[in-house]
Amino acid sequence: MRFFIELSYNGKAYHGWQNQPNAISVQEVLEKALSTILRTNISIMGAGRTDTGVHASQMFAHFDFEGDFKNLDLVYRLNSILPKDIAVTSVFEVKPEIHARFYATSRTYHYKITTSKNVFDYDFAYQVQMPLDIEAMNKACEILFQYKDFQCFSKSNTDVKTYNCEIMEANWLQQGDELLFTIKADRFLRNMVRAIVGTMVNIGLGKLKPEDLHYIITSKNRGKAGFSVPAHGLYLVGINYPDTIKQ
């Protein structure tokens, strides 16, 4: 039988989601916890990969298990042994062919920027203490919807078959001293969100004009886009699936 596990994590202490040969990952910690409770080796497959230091308020992964844990409160048991920076929300059975990564229809990320020095936010938001033109940044967001190929925002030397992504939502919202960027797409390239945000910051600072984004995107050249903003301001906040995945 195949099961989905829904979880959240603070990524500060981890070298991303995916297992690493010489570094701790969220996947490794979760696999060890599941294997301990279910008394067999459990491998899990995540809905995507988050980089070192990136957080997730909603992540899904699947695992296969032939035994019966109906009498176990698996969510409670997992949360009892997992570290404080990983929390499981739910575990539920899905159809055997459902894959956490390939069946996802969209993913949503947030990026947080704070415009003032805040001693409580420095681990969870990127501090930019210069004025940002949020109107110009939102004009740039509208340009994103006109394109599909986002090679210019992709990490170099990645093994992907296509650079095409369908962006469904992109906007900046200012709440006091915090700027919140929301972006939703069917898929994302490696480093894509952080590169988009870095480019938007340059637009907000007046180093680029919103319309410069046309040239950057059509160039398909990562060197033409902006810098990659720090990972600690990035959050995976939502993953959508068809309603028909449950068994």
C-alpha positions as CSV (number, residue, x, y, z in Angstrom):
1,M,0.0,0.0,0.0
2,R,1.1,3.5,-0.7
3,F,0.8,6.4,1.8
4,F,1.3,10.1,1.7
5,I,2.8,12.0,4.6
6,E,2.3,15.7,5.0
7,L,4.9,17.6,7.0
8,S,6.5,21.0,7.6
9,Y,10.1,21.9,8.5
10,N,12.4,24.6,9.5
11,G,15.3,24.2,7.0
12,K,18.0,26.0,8.9
13,A,19.7,22.9,10.2
14,Y,19.4,20.8,7.0
15,H,21.2,20.5,3.7
16,G,17.9,20.5,1.9
17,W,15.2,17.9,1.5
18,Q,17.1,15.2,-0.4
19,N,19.5,12.7,1.1
20,Q,23.1,13.8,0.9
21,P,26.2,11.5,1.2
22,N,28.0,13.7,3.9
23,A,25.3,16.0,5.2
24,I,22.0,15.8,7.1
25,S,18.8,16.1,5.2
26,V,15.1,16.3,6.1
27,Q,14.5,13.1,4.0
28,E,17.1,11.2,6.0
29,V,15.7,12.2,9.4
30,L,12.1,11.3,8.4
31,E,13.1,7.9,6.9
32,K,14.9,7.0,10.1
33,A,11.9,7.9,12.2
34,L,9.5,5.9,10.0
35,S,11.8,2.9,9.9
36,T,12.2,2.9,13.6
37,I,8.4,3.0,14.3
38,L,7.4,0.6,11.5
39,R,10.4,-1.7,12.2
40,T,11.4,-2.0,8.6
41,N,13.5,0.0,6.2
42,I,11.3,2.8,4.7
43,S,12.3,4.9,1.7
44,I,10.3,8.0,1.0
45,M,10.0,10.1,-2.1
46,G,9.3,13.8,-1.8
47,A,7.2,16.1,-3.9
48,G,10.2,18.1,-4.8
49,R,13.6,19.2,-3.6
50,T,14.2,22.2,-1.4
51,D,17.8,23.5,-1.2
52,T,19.9,23.9,1.9
53,G,18.3,26.3,4.4
54,V,14.9,26.5,2.6
55,H,11.8,26.0,4.8
56,A,8.5,24.3,4.1
57,S,5.2,24.9,5.7
58,Q,3.7,22.1,3.5
59,M,5.6,19.3,2.0
60,F,4.3,15.9,0.8
61,A,6.2,12.6,0.4
62,H,5.1,9.1,-0.3
63,F,6.2,5.7,1.1
64,D,5.2,2.1,0.6
65,F,4.3,-0.2,3.5
66,E,2.6,-3.6,3.5
67,G,2.0,-4.0,7.2
68,D,-0.8,-2.6,9.3
69,F,-0.4,0.5,11.4
70,K,-4.0,1.3,12.0
71,N,-3.6,0.8,15.7
72,L,-0.7,3.1,15.8
73,D,-1.2,6.8,16.1
74,L,1.5,7.3,13.5
75,V,1.4,11.1,13.4
76,Y,1.7,11.3,17.2
77,R,4.5,8.6,17.3
78,L,6.5,10.4,14.5
79,N,6.2,13.8,16.2
80,S,7.3,12.3,19.4
81,I,10.7,11.2,18.0
82,L,11.3,13.7,15.3
83,P,13.4,16.8,16.2
84,K,11.6,20.0,17.0
85,D,12.2,21.5,13.5
86,I,10.2,18.8,11.7
87,A,6.5,18.2,12.2
88,V,4.1,15.7,10.6
89,T,0.6,16.9,10.0
90,S,-1.1,13.8,8.5
91,V,-0.6,10.4,7.0
92,F,-3.1,8.9,4.6
93,E,-3.4,6.1,2.0
94,V,-3.4,6.9,-1.7
95,K,-3.8,4.8,-4.8
96,P,-0.8,2.6,-5.5
97,E,0.3,4.5,-8.7
98,I,0.2,8.0,-7.1
99,H,3.6,9.6,-7.0
100,A,4.2,12.6,-4.7
101,R,6.3,14.4,-7.2
102,F,4.8,13.5,-10.6
103,Y,1.1,13.8,-9.6
104,A,1.5,17.3,-8.1
105,T,-0.4,19.8,-10.3
106,S,1.1,23.0,-8.8
107,R,3.5,24.3,-6.1
108,T,3.5,27.6,-4.3
109,Y,6.4,29.4,-2.7
110,H,6.7,32.5,-0.5
111,Y,9.8,34.6,-0.2
112,K,10.0,37.0,2.7
113,I,12.0,40.3,2.8
114,T,12.1,42.6,5.7
115,T,13.0,46.3,5.2
116,S,14.1,46.9,8.8
117,K,16.7,45.3,11.0
118,N,14.7,42.8,13.1
119,V,16.6,40.5,15.5
120,F,13.8,38.0,15.4
121,D,13.6,37.7,11.6
122,Y,17.2,37.4,10.5
123,D,17.0,33.6,10.2
124,F,13.6,33.6,8.4
125,A,13.6,36.7,6.1
126,Y,16.1,38.5,3.8
127,Q,16.9,41.9,5.2
128,V,17.0,44.7,2.6
129,Q,17.3,48.1,4.4
130,M,17.0,50.2,1.2
131,P,13.7,51.4,-0.2
132,L,12.1,49.0,-2.7
133,D,9.6,50.1,-5.3
134,I,6.9,47.4,-4.9
135,E,4.9,48.9,-7.8
136,A,7.7,48.3,-10.2
137,M,8.3,44.8,-8.8
138,N,4.6,44.0,-9.4
139,K,4.8,45.3,-12.9
140,A,7.7,42.9,-13.5
141,C,5.5,40.1,-12.1
142,E,2.9,40.7,-14.9
143,I,5.7,40.2,-17.5
144,L,6.4,36.7,-16.1
145,F,2.9,35.5,-17.3
146,Q,3.9,36.2,-20.9
147,Y,6.6,33.5,-21.0
148,K,7.1,29.8,-20.5
149,D,10.8,29.2,-20.9
150,F,12.7,30.4,-17.8
151,Q,16.2,29.0,-18.5
152,C,17.6,32.4,-17.5
153,F,16.5,31.7,-13.9
154,S,17.7,28.1,-13.8
155,K,20.9,26.9,-12.0
156,S,23.5,26.1,-14.6
157,N,24.4,22.5,-15.5
158,T,21.1,21.0,-14.3
159,D,19.9,17.8,-16.0
160,V,16.4,18.9,-17.1
161,K,14.5,18.0,-20.3
162,T,12.7,21.4,-20.5
163,Y,12.9,24.8,-19.0
164,N,9.2,25.4,-19.5
165,C,7.1,26.3,-16.5
166,E,3.6,27.6,-16.4
167,I,3.4,30.4,-13.8
168,M,-0.1,30.8,-12.4
169,E,0.4,33.4,-9.8
170,A,3.1,36.0,-9.0
171,N,2.8,39.1,-6.8
172,W,4.3,41.2,-4.1
173,L,2.4,42.3,-1.0
174,Q,3.7,44.8,1.6
175,Q,2.7,44.3,5.2
176,G,4.4,46.9,7.3
177,D,8.1,46.3,7.2
178,E,7.7,42.9,5.4
179,L,7.5,42.3,1.7
180,L,5.9,38.9,0.8
181,F,6.4,37.4,-2.7
182,T,4.0,34.7,-3.8
183,I,4.7,32.5,-6.8
184,K,2.7,29.5,-8.0
185,A,3.5,27.3,-11.0
186,D,3.1,23.8,-12.3
187,R,6.8,23.2,-11.7
188,F,10.0,25.1,-10.8
189,L,13.6,24.9,-12.0
190,R,16.5,24.6,-9.6
191,N,17.2,28.0,-8.0
192,M,14.4,29.6,-10.0
193,V,12.5,31.4,-7.3
194,R,15.6,32.8,-5.6
195,A,16.9,34.0,-9.0
196,I,13.5,35.6,-9.8
197,V,13.4,37.4,-6.5
198,G,17.0,38.6,-6.9
199,T,16.1,40.1,-10.2
200,M,13.0,41.7,-8.7
201,V,15.1,43.2,-5.9
202,N,17.3,44.8,-8.6
203,I,14.1,46.2,-10.2
204,G,12.9,47.5,-6.8
205,L,16.2,49.2,-6.2
206,G,16.0,50.9,-9.6
207,K,19.0,49.0,-11.0
208,L,16.7,47.5,-13.7
209,K,13.4,48.6,-15.2
210,P,10.5,46.2,-15.2
211,E,10.6,46.0,-19.0
212,D,14.2,44.8,-18.8
213,L,12.7,41.5,-17.8
214,H,11.7,40.8,-21.4
215,Y,15.4,40.9,-22.5
216,I,16.5,38.8,-19.5
217,I,14.0,36.0,-20.1
218,T,14.5,35.8,-23.9
219,S,18.3,35.8,-23.4
220,K,18.0,32.4,-21.7
221,N,21.2,33.4,-20.0
222,R,21.5,33.0,-16.2
223,G,24.2,35.6,-16.2
224,K,21.7,38.3,-17.4
225,A,19.3,37.7,-14.5
226,G,19.8,39.0,-10.9
227,F,21.6,37.4,-8.0
228,S,20.2,34.5,-6.0
229,V,18.7,35.8,-2.8
230,P,19.6,33.9,0.4
231,A,17.8,30.6,1.0
232,H,16.5,31.4,4.5
233,G,13.8,33.7,3.2
234,L,12.2,31.0,1.0
235,Y,9.3,28.8,2.0
236,L,7.5,26.0,0.1
237,V,3.9,26.7,1.3
238,G,1.6,24.6,-0.8
239,I,1.4,21.6,-3.1
240,N,-1.8,20.7,-5.0
241,Y,-2.9,17.3,-6.1
242,P,-6.0,16.0,-7.9
243,D,-8.9,15.1,-5.6
244,T,-8.8,11.6,-6.9
245,I,-5.5,10.5,-5.4
246,K,-6.9,9.0,-2.2
247,Q,-7.6,5.3,-2.0
